[in-house]
């Protein structure tokens, strides 16, 4: 085919064009629900080899990928034919500059034009994380059962496990023998029941719990049979398995009808099958294979290849590794099982976790972080136990334990930003213990033990909720990590990739801690991480003080979407009563600067891009003079004169004695709020929500709004927060002087005099306290 090449230089790209009859390669920009091409032009990678992701091409039979050290692709590495629109090489790529391109081959065997040539860098300190080839990981799967969380050759060792584990396994199996779980097929929704009515929720969630109780019980019995050799355990596990196999695979527990029931069915059924496979007759095995083949292929086709370029689906981010579990169990028995594993491997190495960042942060908040980590660790156990893949090679997993530690200091009654986080209460001991063991991190081990102790005293039911006993056996076989308090770590940390800064005075105990969390995220305000950018939260001595208001009744309900997704529900600023674009990946913020030190912590964020053109600039600067003074400097500029509305929210009433004397208390904690500038703010306080609370939500919270007195294009808000013990008097009064372009704030603290200067034009801050300066 004759081609006339031409090359054009575009910043970040080398664009090669050819005059040919070859089909073009689609390069349209990613939509808000798409991840986009990776590595992007100009991107710096901190992992090697590079995981490549590109847009799926219509009519593609396969893909051909090239990467090289030069834009001419001399001595290029070629990977072909590739089934998926993703690829992770099996060998390390050296640090430095690389170029890559991709094309597809159509159904007739004709290649398309090449994609844009993208230049990227691999950092010198990049983590090494090559993906094993399919032939390599296939060789690792045991030929015989059991295959999952237990390899045949490990049985002798596990049978000599800790006596307390053996005793607990026996106790659970005997209890199941005495009272077997029901194997009745869960019901469908009656005609006329509408989502998300209470009747619908009861059946939807109840079916999930029923599946888990029944098939987790069967898996426990099957594992008990393998460890103890007691045939009665295996026989009951087999009976439960076969009765559940007769449930309609396209009925009430199918992925399409109720994925919250379908996902645990897929994984727990597969675990049980592996533990009792030797007790099944061939017709019984074939029944199980037929059922899982239907369910597995339904899941597979719902995931791939869509998930590779559109990965922002919360439920799909669990389903892929549940399907991977089934693939490991049924490999060689169900024709498509190898493809199920192949999809999981590519998703893990090329994309997962899409909600996490390289700093270890999690976009959807700590409650969803805990839920997803605890489930993912089952796949991590399989990666380790079956495929000898170490998840610590991914920067996220090497660091994400610190997200749990910094956000939820032991004894804190708040989990920060993200859906359901207000109810968190440090229930992530299991996830932290697993991370501590995998990373060999003594600080994380201390944290896991500390929050376990607190839960035993304050929430015995929550503390008693443990991992499945058969998982405990595997994890208990790993070396124990010594617990060391995190006294050498900085008390504050920034998770920049997800735009979260957490400022603490101590990591040792929430009851002694002042914590401010700040969000300004480049990921946006969508999914379960919908909190508006430049929002902040304040916890004082473990108590919630300035909060994200509301409580979710049902995801995307009228109240959830029209109160909690709105900027007005946060400690934030609206303009003429209108907030940021809600629940959108396009509503982006950014943490511009973060500093942590012994005396001062500082975070600065920009959120103008979230206001859909109504705001030219919204820079929020927060200075924390530890341990007792927080200054917030907000500068906003709008195209047209506007009224600016500063919102605060609390669990208890605001005691308002003017804009410079507002007091909040919650148990033994208190905070004084002073609106230093602008003067003449119009203050209103209410306990009403707009829209109103649904009848079944019993909630009372308080909302303070400070409106500027008249329209303006620019405004400077200066707000002082002084957290302290309830019932104790604050030292001295705040003095504010104006000298030219500077506002000088002076106040006495127990640690000495604090002096702060704020530039009236741009809101920038300098300070001096305890002999140290901040600039």
BALO-928395 format. One record per residue (C-alpha): x, y, z. Coordinates in steps of 0.02 Angstrom, whole numbers, always signed. Each point is the difference from the previous one (the first is absolute). Layout:
BEGIN
> X;Y;Z
...
//
This chain:
BEGIN
> +0;+0;+0
> +80;+163;-55
> +16;+133;+135
> +65;+179;-1
> +55;+35;+180
> +0;+170;+82
> +43;+45;+179
> -64;+146;+102
> +53;+53;+174
> -138;+40;+125
> +41;+32;+184
> +7;-170;+84
> -33;-96;-162
> +88;-49;-158
> -138;-13;-130
> +40;-112;-147
> -120;+9;-146
> -4;-113;-151
> -100;+14;-159
> -71;-176;-10
> -159;-99;-10
> +26;-70;+174
> -139;+31;+126
> +31;+145;+119
> +35;-33;+185
> -134;+84;+108
> +77;+130;+115
> -148;+102;+64
> +28;+73;+175
> -60;-100;+149
> -173;+39;+67
> -28;+32;+185
> -40;-184;+30
> +156;-60;-93
> +175;-14;+69
> +91;+53;-158
> +158;-58;-87
> +144;-53;+112
> +143;+43;+8
> -59;+172;-51
> +114;+115;-98
> +130;+74;+118
> -48;-111;+145
> +128;-52;+131
> -25;-180;+57
> +54;-64;+169
> -23;-182;-45
> +89;-107;-129
> -40;-74;-122
> -127;+123;-64
> -181;-62;+2
> -73;+51;-169
> -184;+42;-25
> -85;+64;-157
> -174;+21;-69
> -85;-156;-66
> -12;+7;-190
> -155;-50;-98
> +27;-153;-107
> +166;-45;+82
> +48;-183;-1
> +163;+32;+91
> +125;+138;+40
> +185;+31;-31
> +95;+106;+126
> +175;+73;-20
> +110;+92;+124
> +175;+64;-25
> +132;+122;+59
> -17;+107;-157
> -146;+76;-97
> +53;-93;-158
> -25;-166;+90
> +169;-69;-45
> +28;-162;+99
> -178;+12;+64
> -78;-132;+111
> -156;-67;-86
> -141;-88;+93
> -124;-88;-116
> -128;-68;-22
> -85;+75;+153
> -179;-45;+41
> -36;+144;+116
> +18;+189;-15
> +122;-11;+147
> +173;-75;+21
> +128;-14;+139
> +170;-71;-52
> +78;-147;+91
> +170;+85;+18
> +61;+160;+82
> +20;+155;-109
> +153;+106;+43
> -20;+176;+70
> +0;+147;-120
> -91;+54;-157
> -112;-117;-100
> -118;+14;-148
> -149;-110;-39
> -133;-27;-132
> -133;-129;-39
> -106;-57;-147
> -134;-130;-27
> -24;-142;-123
> -176;-15;-69
> -102;-157;-34
> +78;-18;-174
> +176;+5;+72
> +34;+178;-61
> +97;+118;+117
> -67;+173;+40
> +100;+160;+3
> +110;+23;+152
> -63;+100;+148
> +81;+161;+55
> +177;-25;+63
> +5;+42;+185
> +156;+43;+97
> +12;-43;+185
> +128;-20;+138
> +37;-139;+124
> +70;+67;+165
> +169;-60;+61
> -80;-63;+161
> -149;-84;-86
> -71;-154;+85
> +29;-160;-100
> -163;-92;-35
> +4;-108;-158
> -153;-105;-43
> +30;-188;-20
> -43;-70;-170
> -152;-110;-19
> +110;-153;-19
> +90;+47;+163
> -155;+22;+105
> -86;-153;-72
> +146;-107;+60
> -26;+63;+178
> -179;-66;+18
> -3;-168;+89
> -59;-144;-108
> -105;-68;+144
> -118;+77;+127
> -2;+90;+118
> +65;+150;-96
> -57;+156;+91
> +73;+66;+164
> +70;-176;+16
> +114;-101;-114
> +5;-191;+14
> +182;+0;+54
> -39;+121;+144
> -125;-115;+86
> +124;-85;+118
> +66;+168;+61
> -172;+77;+24
> -61;-152;+95
> +135;+44;+129
> -62;+181;+12
> -25;+95;+161
> -111;-96;+123
> -116;+149;+21
> -33;+6;-187
> -36;-185;-8
> -115;+14;+150
> -96;+145;-78
> -16;-89;-167
> -68;-154;+88
> -120;+106;+103
> -70;+84;-155
> -19;-164;-94
> -88;-84;+146
> -119;+149;+15
> -40;-16;-185
> -32;-186;+21
> -118;+36;+143
> -91;+139;-95
> +31;-5;-188
> -34;+159;-99
> -155;+9;-107
> +25;-46;-182
> -167;+70;-56
> +20;+103;-158
> -17;+187;+39
> -161;+83;-61
> -22;+121;-143
> -79;+170;+25
> -190;-9;+5
> -90;+88;-139
> -28;+184;+40
> +151;+17;+119
> +102;+149;-56
> +181;+44;+26
> +54;+68;+125
> -150;-28;+112
> +29;-79;+172
> -81;-161;-66
> +119;-4;-148
> +153;+34;+110
> -50;-139;+121
> -4;-130;-139
> +151;+69;-94
> +115;+1;+150
> -81;-147;+84
> +36;-111;-150
> +183;+49;+9
> +10;-45;+184
> -90;-165;-32
> +123;-50;-138
> +150;+44;+108
> -63;-93;+153
> -42;-156;-99
> +152;-14;-112
> +126;+69;+125
> -64;-135;+116
> +26;-129;-136
> +177;+63;-34
> +42;-8;+185
> -62;-179;+10
> +97;-47;-157
> +158;+76;+69
> -31;-85;+166
> -11;-166;-93
> +169;+32;-83
> +86;+47;+164
> -79;-123;+121
> -45;-141;-118
> -174;-12;+79
> -112;-68;-138
> -159;+68;+79
> +63;+178;-30
> +34;-39;-183
> -166;-88;-25
> -100;+148;+66
> +104;+122;-104
> -36;-108;-153
> -187;-6;+39
> -10;+190;+16
> +102;+24;-159
> -111;-112;-105
> -161;+75;+65
> +64;+175;-41
> +55;-63;-171
> -183;-29;-38
> -43;+184;+22
> -42;+86;-163
> +166;+76;-63
> -101;+134;-89
> -119;+29;+145
> +1;+97;+163
> +187;-26;+31
> +62;+37;-175
> +116;+147;-27
> -126;+88;-110
> -145;-17;+123
> +95;+34;+162
> +189;+12;-11
> +15;+19;+189
> -62;-180;+10
> +82;-60;-161
> +177;+51;+47
> +14;-100;+163
> -87;-148;-84
> +135;-4;-133
> +145;+4;+123
> -67;-104;+147
> -72;-135;-111
> +169;-17;-86
> +94;-11;+165
> -117;-135;+62
> +16;-98;-161
> +189;-2;+13
> -5;-64;+179
> -123;-142;-34
> +38;-40;-183
> +70;-171;+45
> -167;-46;+83
> -104;+40;-154
> -49;-123;-134
> +36;+49;-179
> -184;+46;-35
> +1;+108;+157
> +160;+86;-56
> -76;+30;-170
> -154;+80;+80
> +113;+120;+96
> +102;+40;-156
> -157;+36;-101
> -66;+121;+131
> +163;+95;+22
> +30;+4;-188
> -165;+92;-23
> +32;+119;+144
> +184;+24;-42
> -28;+37;-183
> -138;+123;+43
> +123;+91;+113
> +142;-12;-126
> -99;+78;-143
> -63;+139;+114
> +179;+44;+48
> +115;-20;-150
> +58;+92;-98
> -113;+142;+61
> +83;+8;+172
> +173;+31;-72
> -46;+173;-66
> -152;+35;+109
> +57;-64;+170
> -96;+121;+112
> -134;-122;+55
> -2;-37;+185
> -81;-171;-10
> +103;-55;-149
> +154;+39;+104
> -47;-147;+111
> -73;-114;-132
> +162;-19;-100
> +95;-87;+140
> -148;-106;+53
> -3;-62;-179
> +188;-27;+10
> -28;-112;+153
> -123;-106;-99
> +124;-8;-142
> +137;-70;+111
> -117;-133;+72
> -73;-55;-167
> +156;+19;-107
> +10;-150;-116
> -180;-49;+42
> -96;+145;-79
> +65;+50;-172
> -9;+188;+34
> +75;-5;+176
> +174;+45;-63
> -71;+156;-82
> -80;+50;+165
> +172;-5;+82
> +79;+87;-148
> -122;+144;+14
> +33;+15;+187
> +188;-1;-24
> -6;+136;-132
> -118;+107;+104
> +107;-16;+156
> +166;+38;-84
> -62;+136;-119
> -134;+94;+97
> -39;-53;+177
> -39;+91;+111
> -84;+137;-102
> -61;+89;+157
> +173;-4;+80
> +154;+108;-29
> +186;-31;+12
> +2;+83;+171
> -121;-131;+65
> -156;+110;+5
> -175;-58;-47
> -123;+113;-92
> -160;-77;+70
> +45;+23;+184
> +55;-115;+140
> -161;-100;+17
> +8;-54;-181
> +189;-19;+13
> -25;-124;+142
> -137;-96;-89
> +95;-13;-163
> +168;-38;+79
> -70;-139;+108
> -77;-81;-154
> +151;+32;-112
> +116;-82;+126
> -81;-167;-44
> +69;+24;-175
> +165;+61;+74
> +8;-163;+98
> -26;-95;-163
> +131;+104;-91
> +122;-43;+140
> -49;-179;+39
> -36;-59;-178
> +98;+113;-117
> +142;+66;+111
> -42;+181;-42
> +43;+129;+135
> -127;+143;+6
> +126;+110;+93
> +83;+29;-168
> -141;+120;-40
> +31;+172;+80
> -181;+10;+57
> +8;-160;+103
> +169;+46;+71
> -74;+161;+72
> -188;-16;+21
> +12;-58;+181
> +49;+179;+41
> -164;+61;-73
> -93;-100;+133
> +120;+54;+137
> -3;+188;-34
> -185;+19;-42
> -63;-103;+146
> +113;+30;+150
> -48;-130;+133
> -147;+60;+103
> -68;+123;-129
> -188;+3;-30
> +12;+48;-183
> +70;-76;-158
> +15;+162;-99
> -57;+25;-179
> -94;-127;-106
> -166;-89;+7
> -45;-79;+170
> +164;+59;+78
> -88;+89;+142
> -46;-172;+68
> +174;-75;-20
> +60;-19;+182
> +170;-81;-38
> -69;-166;-60
> +143;-36;-119
> +112;-101;+116
> -7;-151;-116
> +57;+98;-152
> +137;+85;+100
> +62;-163;+73
> +11;-76;-174
> +93;+151;-67
> +119;-2;+149
> +41;-183;-32
> +20;+19;-188
> +110;+154;+19
> +92;-57;+157
> -44;+172;+72
> +13;+12;+190
> -94;+167;+8
> -149;-73;-93
> +3;-151;+115
> -5;+114;+152
> -147;+91;-77
> -95;-161;-38
> +23;-61;+179
> -47;+170;+73
> -165;+16;-92
> -41;-182;+37
> +20;+36;+186
> -110;+155;-12
> -136;-95;-94
> -2;-139;+130
> -42;+130;+132
> -117;+113;-99
> -78;-110;-134
> +11;-184;+51
> -117;-55;-141
> +108;+86;-130
> +160;-69;+75
> -73;-175;-4
> -32;+10;-188
> +150;-94;-68
> +62;-63;-166
> -56;-171;-57
> +95;-130;+101
> +74;-82;-155
> +81;+167;-47
> +72;+16;+175
> +93;-164;-22
> +95;+65;-151
> +39;+169;+75
> +54;-73;+167
> +136;-96;-91
> +90;+161;-45
> +137;+73;+112
> -66;+106;+143
> +48;+184;+0
> +54;+87;+159
> -108;+150;+49
> +89;+168;+18
> -92;+166;+33
> +16;+126;-143
> +93;+129;+104
> +131;+30;-136
> -125;+36;-138
> -59;+177;-44
> -172;+28;+75
> -74;+67;-162
> -2;-68;-177
> -59;+45;-176
> -77;-124;-121
> +21;+113;-149
> -65;-114;-137
> -173;+3;+79
> +16;+176;+69
> -7;-38;+186
> +105;+80;+137
> -16;-61;+180
> +71;+113;+135
> +19;-79;+173
> +84;+49;+162
> +29;-183;+48
> -22;-172;-77
> -7;-91;+166
> -176;+35;+63
> -150;+96;-65
> -46;+59;+174
> +160;+105;+0
> -5;+50;-182
> -58;+152;-96
> -32;-52;-179
> -41;+100;-154
> -34;-86;-166
> +1;+95;-163
> -56;-55;-173
> +38;+75;-170
> +5;-143;-122
> +59;-16;-181
> -111;-157;-10
> -160;+102;+18
> -155;-14;+109
> -85;-158;-59
> -42;-178;+49
> +12;-19;+189
> +130;+140;+13
> -121;+141;-42
> +57;+128;+131
> +26;+173;-74
> +177;+62;-31
> +84;+114;+127
> -111;-74;+137
> +70;-33;+173
> -48;-99;+156
> +51;+29;+181
> +10;-133;+136
> +47;+54;+176
> +61;-128;+128
> -81;-139;-100
> -169;+88;-13
> -83;+62;-160
> +0;+189;+5
> -20;+76;-175
> -78;-136;-106
> -58;-53;-172
> -187;+6;+30
> -140;-121;-38
> -11;-189;+1
> -25;-113;-150
> -165;-91;-3
> +24;-79;-173
> +130;+38;-130
> -62;+136;-121
> -164;+25;+94
> -79;+173;-4
> +80;+48;+167
> +168;-78;-40
> +17;+82;-170
> -80;+168;+38
> +76;+33;+171
> +157;-104;+26
> +65;+19;-177
> -23;+189;+12
> +137;+121;+56
> -119;+78;+126
> +7;-161;+105
> +189;+20;+27
> +111;+121;+93
> +25;+98;-159
> -55;+152;-102
> -141;+25;-123
> -24;+150;-115
> -173;+77;-6
> -58;-160;+83
> +68;-109;-141
> +137;-126;+31
> +119;-105;-102
> -50;-118;-140
> -59;-146;+102
> +43;-183;-13
> +114;+23;-150
> +173;-54;-53
> +12;+169;-87
> -11;+95;+166
> +186;+0;+34
> +104;+78;+138
> +184;-3;+40
> +111;+7;+153
> +125;+134;-48
> +112;-11;+152
> +18;-109;+154
> +124;+25;+143
> +16;-95;+163
> +116;+39;+144
> +16;+1;+188
> -89;+168;+25
> -92;+36;-162
> -102;-102;-122
> -65;+83;-158
> -108;-50;-147
> -56;+104;-149
> -130;-48;-129
> -81;+71;-156
> -179;-44;-47
> -57;+130;-129
> -12;-134;-134
> -142;-82;+95
> -120;+149;-18
> -36;-14;-188
> +65;+175;-41
> -89;+91;+142
> +164;+21;+95
> +166;+57;-72
> +101;-47;+153
> -34;-83;+168
> +161;-21;+97
> -19;-70;+176
> +153;+8;+113
> +1;-85;+169
> +136;+29;+129
> +1;-114;+152
> +107;+72;+141
> +8;-160;+101
> -81;-44;+113
> -139;+127;+21
> -21;+132;-136
> -63;-20;-178
> -11;+147;-121
> -97;-18;-162
> +33;+130;-135
> -122;-7;-148
> +18;+111;-152
> -135;-8;-134
> -23;+95;-162
> -152;-7;-115
> -36;+71;-173
> -149;+98;+67
> -39;+73;+172
> -69;-134;+114
> -52;-40;+177
> +117;-130;+77
> -71;-127;+124
> +118;-80;+127
> -75;-162;+70
> +38;-94;+162
> -86;-157;+68
> -2;-80;+172
> -86;-134;+104
> -47;+123;+138
> -68;+179;+1
> +113;+148;-41
> +4;+126;+143
> +10;+163;-96
> +51;+162;+87
> +51;+92;-158
> +111;-50;-144
> +156;+1;+108
> -71;-104;+141
> -79;-164;-52
> +17;-152;+111
> -26;-185;-33
> +9;-143;+126
> -11;-189;-17
> +26;-100;+161
> +172;+50;+67
> +52;+91;-158
> -32;+180;-53
> +46;+124;-135
> -13;+188;-14
> -32;+70;-174
> +48;+179;-45
> -44;+76;-170
> +133;+135;-1
> -35;+61;-178
> -103;+62;-85
> -92;+105;+126
> -189;+11;+5
> -35;-181;-45
> -182;-54;+8
> -11;-155;+108
> -142;-126;-4
> -15;-165;+92
> -126;-139;-33
> -26;-183;+37
> -101;-26;-161
> +57;-91;-156
> -44;+47;-179
> -70;-116;-64
> -78;-60;+163
> +55;-162;+81
> -97;-154;-55
> -117;-60;+139
> +104;-154;+43
> +159;+101;+33
> +7;+64;+178
> +136;+132;-1
> +29;+169;+76
> +145;+108;-53
> +35;+187;-6
> +50;+108;-145
> +78;+174;+12
> +12;+113;-153
> +100;+162;-5
> -50;+108;-149
> +101;+149;-60
> -95;+163;+28
> -2;+57;-182
> +46;-64;-173
> +183;+7;-51
> +116;-78;-129
> +136;-39;+127
> -5;-50;+182
> +123;-49;+135
> -67;-108;+141
> +109;-19;+155
> -66;-128;+122
> +82;-52;+162
> -36;-168;+83
> +57;-27;+179
> -31;-181;+56
> +13;-30;+188
> -68;-100;+146
> -181;+36;+42
> -17;+101;+159
> +174;+77;-12
> +32;+184;-38
> +104;+49;-151
> +155;+104;+32
> -13;+182;-54
> -96;+85;-140
> +36;+8;-185
> +77;+166;-57
> -15;+51;-183
> +92;+149;-74
> +4;+65;-178
> +164;+69;-67
> +0;+35;-184
> -26;-162;-96
> +23;-108;+156
> -121;-58;+132
> +94;-42;+161
> -78;-122;+122
> +70;-23;+174
> -65;-115;+135
> +63;-81;+158
> +3;-190;+18
> +59;-116;+137
> +155;-28;-108
> +38;+187;-15
> -45;+144;-115
> -52;-41;-179
> +21;+130;-136
> -77;-21;-173
> +3;+117;-150
> -121;-15;-146
> +18;+92;-164
> -165;+89;-34
> +19;-17;-189
> +39;-184;-22
> -34;-77;+172
> +177;-68;+20
> +57;-37;+178
> +159;+18;+102
> +14;-41;+185
> +115;-11;+150
> -28;-110;+154
> +109;-85;+130
> +157;+69;-82
> -44;-71;-173
> -54;+89;-157
> -117;-52;-140
> +6;+79;-173
//
